[in-house]
């Protein structure tokens, strides 16, 4: 027979060992959980940091474009205006033969002035925000038509819904990037743009009939990446379709913001 | 006798540093209760701890011998241990953040109090040994509470400067003291030079070491925590 003390001692140590094993397991699990939480948090922080970085990059870009726009408008625009005035003054006391060619020069300078003012408008985000997305695109397209780059077709369907001003400018920059790619590389002769306002989404489709490119050979620096990351920033879906000789078509689906995303946006901005 | 003096010295050091700490941080109610408890401990240890020796040497106190049963002051310590367990359980319960857990903690503390009173009354060992069942249940319950408290600290921001929180030191000290001394107290019946001299020696060494450890822990806690600027 064991003594009462020995039984108590055995029970005591068994319970203690059991306790410590349970605590060890709980500690291990909890530690693991906490570690995972920390890793996840640091990953999210990293992502937020990158988002913020990209936003500030875009803001700087916008500021630079705005400055260029002011310079064009105020400086070069003023110079050209003065040139037009000088030519007008010259025009009064010249013989008709010379006057004709002077007249040509005058209209050339006048066109340049108009051109520079239009260009200045498309660069300045405040102007874009003031006149709206549709009109800004129209200005850009008119400019292309005038310069004989392309034939353009532009249509808007659905009821106009206001976008978040910050997003509007990003959408516009994506479209502008596409235009500049079309003009620089595609050798296209016509460009078709459709804006569809739906209840939940804004869908923008752009199509050119240029030489296109093979998706495999597309270089990262070609602006596609830029457009894609910009659309990520506004939670828009960015899709494009192309093949050599078949032109490029782009489809941008922008969801109108819910309140939730607005808050997220404010946090980042 | 030598061991008892050493223990008393360490207790008094802890009490003094605790008093200084409480005077510096007047708004810490729990720390103040803890220092009251230390004062109570010192009182019990000095008055009742030395009583058998005093009776043995002083003839005028011989009349008290009847109450202290020769060399045996175990019944005082049985009562003291119960009070001590209940105090520490209450102390740690009131440190729990979750309301639900706090309620459960109080419930178990009260259950433990009733259980140990029942044990003390019914036990045949009340006068000649430490009632070990109380000690075992109390130690395990205390271990549970302190570990829960540590977990709570681990998952809060407190972990960042745990060395500045007094309950951390109290918890470490109290748990290690009780865990290491419980096996000894289970056999406290044999604490007597005539029954088992070897066991008596081991008993004295272990209890003294455990006491030195626990009171050093408290003193260290008081000193380190009094360097902080804010109360916990």
Interface residues (C-beta under 8 A of the other chain):
Chain A: X5 X8 X9 X11 X12 X13 X15 X16 X19 X23 X26 X27 X30 X34
Chain B: X132 X133 X136 X140 X143 X144 X147 X151 X154 X155 X179 X182 X183 X186 X187 X189
